[in-house]
Every structure is written in structure tokens, then in C-alpha cells.
Amino acid sequence: MKKPALLLTCVCLMAACTKTEAPKVTVSSKPKQESAQSLMVRVAKQVQACWFKRKDPALVKYRMAAEINSFSGKPRILIVPRNKPTALPKLVAQAQKIGGQNRFESFGPLLQTSNGPRLNAALNRWASGSKTC
């Protein structure tokens, strides 16, 4: 009888200790005609060109997985461990159309590291239309 109660207590304590984080949200300044897919294609190209082709030191252990054709209406790109592509993503960037505007979000443990502010700023710049690395 005590084992189920102890197990339930442990599960509750573990759930209370998990860290949740609010996504970083940017509204795209591109024309309203741009789809969420187009926004994410643009961001994915910049991520590939500026982070992975230039071998950004903060991302050498990772790779990008693009999920542009999403059935949920939220196309996204994932940054996952290079040697474990099916593992939980370390960074997620996604967009969706809400009220005629694209809403861009980024979240994940990589944004909580010392490189997080730089990575998030770059994603927001690219979502807003910039093409600079």
C-alpha cells in the first residue's frame, strides 16, 4: 500500500522540479501575404548558411532538421544532437499565421545557454526579414 503512494509522491515531486520556459515571440514584419511556410523557409536558409555552413562553435554538436510541411499549421526547424537526430530538439523555431500575421516563436534549452541571447537575436532578425549573419 505504501509503494503506490511513494511512487505518486516521487512523480509529483519530479514534475514540480521540471523547468518550463516561455517561448520567445516575434511578429514578422514581412507582408501579410507571406505564409508561415515561406517565413520558416527563409529562416531555415539563414540558419543553414550562417550557423552550419560557417561552423558556428556553439552548434558543432548539432544539426538542423526542417519540418516545413507541417500538418499542424506550424512549420518549424529543429536543432537536434548531430549523432542522435531522433532525440529531443535542443532548439525549436516555428511560425504560424494568427489574425493575418505570422507569429514566430523560438524555444528550447539552447536558448538558456550563454549563447542563447545571440542565437535568439539572430532568429528574430531573420524572421523579421534580415539576411545578415
C-alpha positions, 0 to 999 in steps of 0.5 A: 500500500505504501509503494503506490503512494511513494511512487505518486509522491516521487512523480509529483515531486519530479514534475514540480522540479521540471523547468518550463520556459516561455517561448520567445515571440516575434511578429514578422514584419514581412507582408501579410501575404507571406505564409508561415511556410515561406517565413520558416523557409527563409529562416531555415536558409539563414540558419543553414548558411550562417550557423552550419555552413560557417561552423558556428562553435556553439552548434558543432554538436548539432544539426538542423532538421526542417519540418516545413510541411507541417500538418499542424499549421506550424512549420518549424526547424529543429536543432537536434544532437548531430549523432542522435537526430531522433532525440529531443530538439535542443532548439525549436523555431516555428511560425504560424499565421494568427489574425493575418500575421505570422507569429514566430516563436523560438524555444528550447534549452539552447536558448538558456545557454550563454549563447542563447541571447545571440542565437535568439537575436539572430532568429528574430532578425531573420524572421523579421526579414534580415539576411545578415549573419 
